[in-house]
Amino acid sequence: MSNTAISLKSEPDLYLRTLARGLKWREPDLIAFMNFWTYLDDTGSEDAKIYECLYIGVGGGIAPLSYWEQAEMLWNVSLADAGLDVFHVKSFKNFERDHPEKAAILIDKLSSIVKAYVSPIGAFGDLQAYRKVRDSKGWQAYRGLDFATQWCFERLASRVMDHDRVNVIFAKTPKYNGRVVEIFEAVQEQHPYGYRLLDIVPNKVPSTEKRLQLADFVISGFMRGWNHRHSTGEWHDDFLFHLYQTSLNAGDWKYFSGVDLKNYTPIVD
C-alpha cells in the first residue's frame, strides 16, 4: 500500500477520494508468508417470508490484518461524520429514508473503503429455489447456509498462495454456529488446500466487531444490487458496479441457481 501525506483527521473526504482510485494489494505484499483475515456475515433466513427475503448467503472480505485496521479506522470516521455509531443494512433503510443526502455520501465513503482495502468474497442463492432443493433432498433446517459457507471456505483456501494462511471471523448465527465450525474443519481436512485455513472464531456480533459491519455491507449490498441489475439510480447500482465487477471476474463471488443448488455436494452430512 502506497503512503499518503493526506491527514485523515483534517481531510477525511479527500482521503477517501484517494481510496476511490482503486488502490489494491501490491504484488510484493504477497511474496512473503502472510496471515490473511476474513470477516464473514450471513444474510437472509430459510424460514423467512418471501416478501422479506429473496436470497440467503454468506459474504464479507479478505485482507491482511494491517489493511483491516486501516479500513476499520476509516469506517469509524465515516460513520461518525454521518452521525452514526453502527452500520447495519436493515436499520440503514430508515436513515436512508430520513437523510437521503447523508446516506448517499456515507455509502460512497464505505464503498471506497471496501474497494481500497478489502477483497469482497461471498456466495448466495435464491431462497425459493433453495427451499425446493431442501425439500427434495430432505435437508434439515440447520443446513440453510451450508452451500454458501462451504463455497466461501473452499474459495478462501484456493485463492491465497501456498505459504499463506487464512483466519476466519464469523458473525453470530445462532442456528448455524456449530455447523459453521464443522464445515470449516471439514474443508481443512478434505480440501486439497485446506491446510491454508488456519483458524476460525465464530459467534462474534457486528455491534462490537466493526469489521463484521463491513461484511454485512458487502453481502447485503451485493445481493441488493443483484436484485436490481437494471439501473434504478439507487446506491446499490454503483455499489454493484464499482466493487464487484472485478470480484465476479476473479471468481470471488458465486450465485447458486436452482441447478447449482441441486448439484451441490455437501462436505459434511
C-alpha positions as CSV (number, residue, x, y, z in Angstrom):
1,M,0.0,0.0,0.0
2,S,1.5,3.3,-1.0
3,N,1.8,6.0,1.6
4,T,-0.1,9.3,1.5
5,A,0.6,12.6,3.1
6,I,-3.1,13.4,3.4
7,S,-4.3,13.8,7.0
8,L,-7.3,11.6,7.7
9,K,-8.3,13.7,10.7
10,S,-8.3,17.0,8.8
11,E,-9.4,15.9,5.4
12,P,-11.4,12.6,5.7
13,D,-13.3,13.2,2.4
14,L,-10.2,14.0,0.4
15,Y,-8.5,10.9,1.9
16,L,-11.5,8.7,0.9
17,R,-11.4,10.1,-2.6
18,T,-7.8,8.9,-2.9
19,L,-9.1,5.4,-1.9
20,A,-11.7,5.5,-4.6
21,R,-8.9,5.4,-7.2
22,G,-8.9,1.7,-6.5
23,L,-5.7,1.1,-4.5
24,K,-5.3,-2.7,-4.1
25,W,-2.7,-5.1,-2.7
26,R,0.6,-4.8,-4.4
27,E,2.3,-7.9,-5.7
28,P,5.4,-7.6,-3.3
29,D,3.0,-7.8,-0.4
30,L,2.1,-11.3,-1.4
31,I,5.6,-12.7,-1.9
32,A,6.4,-13.4,1.8
33,F,4.4,-15.5,4.2
34,M,1.2,-13.7,5.1
35,N,-1.7,-14.2,7.5
36,F,-4.9,-13.1,5.9
37,W,-8.1,-12.3,7.9
38,T,-11.6,-12.9,6.6
39,Y,-14.7,-11.5,8.2
40,L,-17.9,-13.2,7.1
41,D,-21.6,-12.5,7.9
42,D,-24.7,-14.3,6.8
43,T,-27.9,-12.7,5.4
44,G,-31.4,-14.0,4.9
45,S,-33.1,-16.9,6.6
46,E,-34.5,-20.0,5.1
47,D,-37.7,-19.7,7.2
48,A,-38.3,-16.0,6.3
49,K,-41.4,-14.9,4.4
50,I,-40.6,-14.5,0.7
51,Y,-41.6,-10.8,0.8
52,E,-39.0,-10.3,3.5
53,C,-36.1,-12.2,1.9
54,L,-35.3,-13.3,-1.6
55,Y,-31.9,-14.7,-1.1
56,I,-29.8,-16.4,1.6
57,G,-26.0,-16.3,1.7
58,V,-22.7,-15.6,3.3
59,G,-20.1,-13.0,2.4
60,G,-17.6,-10.5,3.6
61,G,-14.0,-9.7,2.7
62,I,-10.4,-10.9,2.9
63,A,-7.3,-8.8,3.6
64,P,-4.1,-8.7,5.6
65,L,-4.6,-7.6,9.2
66,S,-3.0,-4.2,8.7
67,Y,-5.5,-3.4,5.9
68,W,-8.4,-4.3,8.2
69,E,-7.0,-2.0,10.8
70,Q,-6.9,0.9,8.3
71,A,-10.4,0.0,7.0
72,E,-11.8,0.0,10.5
73,M,-10.3,3.4,11.3
74,L,-11.8,4.9,8.2
75,W,-15.1,3.1,8.7
76,N,-15.5,4.7,12.2
77,V,-14.6,8.1,10.9
78,S,-17.2,7.8,8.1
79,L,-19.9,6.7,10.4
80,A,-19.1,9.5,12.9
81,D,-19.3,12.0,10.0
82,A,-22.8,10.8,9.3
83,G,-23.8,10.8,13.0
84,L,-24.0,7.0,13.3
85,D,-22.3,4.6,15.7
86,V,-23.1,1.4,14.0
87,F,-23.9,0.4,10.4
88,H,-26.4,-2.4,9.6
89,V,-28.2,-2.6,6.3
90,K,-31.6,-3.4,7.7
91,S,-31.6,-0.4,10.1
92,F,-29.9,1.8,7.5
93,K,-33.1,1.9,5.4
94,N,-34.6,4.3,8.0
95,F,-31.6,6.5,7.9
96,E,-31.7,6.4,4.0
97,R,-35.3,7.5,4.1
98,D,-34.8,10.3,6.6
99,H,-31.4,11.6,5.4
100,P,-31.0,10.7,1.7
101,E,-28.1,13.1,1.1
102,K,-26.1,11.9,4.1
103,A,-26.9,8.3,3.2
104,A,-25.6,8.7,-0.3
105,I,-22.4,10.3,0.9
106,L,-21.9,7.6,3.5
107,I,-22.4,4.8,1.1
108,D,-19.9,6.3,-1.3
109,K,-17.3,6.5,1.5
110,L,-18.0,3.0,2.8
111,S,-17.8,1.6,-0.8
112,S,-14.5,3.4,-1.3
113,I,-13.1,1.8,1.9
114,V,-14.0,-1.7,0.8
115,K,-12.6,-1.1,-2.7
116,A,-9.3,0.2,-1.3
117,Y,-8.6,-2.2,1.5
118,V,-10.6,-5.4,1.2
119,S,-11.3,-8.1,-1.5
120,P,-15.0,-9.0,-1.3
121,I,-15.9,-12.6,-1.3
122,G,-19.2,-14.5,-0.9
123,A,-21.9,-16.8,-2.2
124,F,-25.7,-16.7,-2.1
125,G,-28.7,-18.4,-3.7
126,D,-32.4,-17.9,-4.4
127,L,-34.5,-18.7,-1.4
128,Q,-37.4,-20.3,-3.2
129,A,-35.0,-22.5,-5.2
130,Y,-33.2,-23.5,-2.1
131,R,-36.4,-24.5,-0.4
132,K,-37.4,-26.7,-3.3
133,V,-34.0,-28.4,-3.3
134,R,-34.0,-28.7,0.5
135,D,-37.4,-30.4,0.5
136,S,-36.5,-32.8,-2.3
137,K,-33.3,-33.8,-0.6
138,G,-34.7,-33.8,3.0
139,W,-32.1,-31.4,4.4
140,Q,-32.7,-30.2,7.9
141,A,-33.2,-26.6,8.8
142,Y,-29.8,-26.2,10.4
143,R,-28.2,-26.7,6.9
144,G,-29.6,-23.5,5.5
145,L,-26.2,-21.8,5.0
146,D,-24.2,-24.9,4.2
147,F,-23.8,-24.3,0.4
148,A,-22.6,-20.7,0.8
149,T,-20.4,-21.3,3.8
150,Q,-18.7,-24.3,2.2
151,W,-18.1,-22.3,-1.0
152,C,-16.6,-19.4,0.9
153,F,-14.2,-21.6,2.8
154,E,-13.1,-23.6,-0.3
155,R,-12.6,-20.4,-2.2
156,L,-10.5,-18.9,0.6
157,A,-8.3,-22.0,0.7
158,S,-7.8,-21.8,-3.1
159,R,-7.2,-18.1,-3.6
160,V,-4.2,-17.4,-1.4
161,M,-0.6,-18.5,-2.1
162,D,0.6,-21.9,-0.8
163,H,2.6,-20.5,2.1
164,D,-0.1,-18.1,3.2
165,R,-2.7,-18.8,5.9
166,V,-6.3,-17.6,6.4
167,N,-8.1,-16.8,9.7
168,V,-11.9,-16.5,9.7
169,I,-14.1,-14.4,12.0
170,F,-17.7,-15.5,11.5
171,A,-20.7,-13.5,12.7
172,K,-23.1,-14.8,15.3
173,T,-25.6,-17.1,13.7
174,P,-27.5,-19.0,16.5
175,K,-28.9,-21.7,14.3
176,Y,-25.7,-22.3,12.3
177,N,-22.7,-21.6,14.6
178,G,-21.8,-25.2,15.3
179,R,-22.4,-26.0,11.7
180,V,-20.1,-23.3,10.5
181,V,-17.2,-24.7,12.6
182,E,-18.0,-28.2,11.4
183,I,-17.8,-27.2,7.7
184,F,-14.6,-25.2,8.3
185,E,-12.9,-28.2,9.9
186,A,-14.1,-30.5,7.1
187,V,-12.7,-28.2,4.4
188,Q,-9.4,-28.1,6.4
189,E,-9.2,-31.9,6.3
190,Q,-10.7,-32.7,2.9
191,H,-9.9,-29.9,0.5
192,P,-6.6,-30.1,-1.4
193,Y,-5.6,-26.7,0.0
194,G,-7.4,-26.9,3.3
195,Y,-4.2,-26.6,5.2
196,R,-4.2,-22.9,4.2
197,L,-7.1,-22.3,6.6
198,L,-5.6,-21.6,9.9
199,D,-8.4,-20.9,12.5
200,I,-12.0,-19.8,12.8
201,V,-13.7,-17.7,15.5
202,P,-17.5,-17.9,15.4
203,N,-20.2,-16.1,17.3
204,K,-19.0,-12.6,17.0
205,V,-21.5,-9.7,16.9
206,P,-21.3,-6.7,14.4
207,S,-22.2,-4.2,17.1
208,T,-18.8,-4.7,18.8
209,E,-16.8,-6.2,15.9
210,K,-16.8,-3.3,13.5
211,R,-15.3,-5.4,10.7
212,L,-18.4,-7.6,10.6
213,Q,-20.4,-4.4,9.8
214,L,-18.2,-4.2,6.6
215,A,-19.0,-7.8,5.9
216,D,-22.8,-7.1,6.3
217,F,-22.4,-4.1,4.0
218,V,-20.7,-6.3,1.4
219,I,-23.0,-9.3,1.3
220,S,-26.2,-7.3,1.6
221,G,-25.1,-4.6,-0.8
222,F,-24.2,-7.2,-3.4
223,M,-27.5,-9.1,-3.2
224,R,-29.4,-5.8,-3.3
225,G,-27.5,-4.9,-6.4
226,W,-28.1,-8.4,-7.9
227,N,-31.8,-8.0,-7.3
228,H,-31.8,-4.7,-9.3
229,R,-29.5,-5.4,-12.2
230,H,-31.1,-2.6,-14.3
231,S,-30.3,1.0,-13.5
232,T,-32.5,2.4,-10.7
233,G,-30.4,5.3,-9.6
234,E,-30.2,3.9,-6.1
235,W,-26.9,3.4,-4.2
236,H,-26.8,-0.4,-4.8
237,D,-26.2,0.1,-8.6
238,D,-22.9,2.0,-8.0
239,F,-22.1,-0.4,-5.2
240,L,-22.5,-3.4,-7.5
241,F,-20.7,-1.8,-10.5
242,H,-17.7,-0.3,-8.7
243,L,-17.0,-3.1,-6.2
244,Y,-17.9,-6.4,-7.8
245,Q,-17.1,-6.5,-11.5
246,T,-13.5,-7.3,-10.6
247,S,-14.6,-9.8,-7.9
248,L,-17.0,-11.5,-10.3
249,N,-14.4,-11.9,-12.9
250,A,-11.9,-13.2,-10.4
251,G,-14.3,-15.9,-9.2
252,D,-14.7,-14.5,-5.7
253,W,-18.5,-14.4,-5.9
254,K,-20.9,-17.3,-6.6
255,Y,-24.6,-17.1,-7.3
256,F,-26.2,-20.5,-6.8
257,S,-29.0,-21.1,-9.2
258,G,-31.6,-23.8,-8.7
259,V,-29.5,-26.1,-10.8
260,D,-26.3,-25.3,-8.8
261,L,-28.1,-26.0,-5.6
262,K,-29.4,-29.3,-6.9
263,N,-25.9,-30.3,-7.9
264,Y,-24.2,-29.1,-4.7
265,T,-22.4,-31.8,-2.8
266,P,-22.2,-31.1,1.0
267,I,-18.8,-31.7,2.5
268,V,-20.5,-32.8,5.8
269,D,-23.8,-34.7,6.3
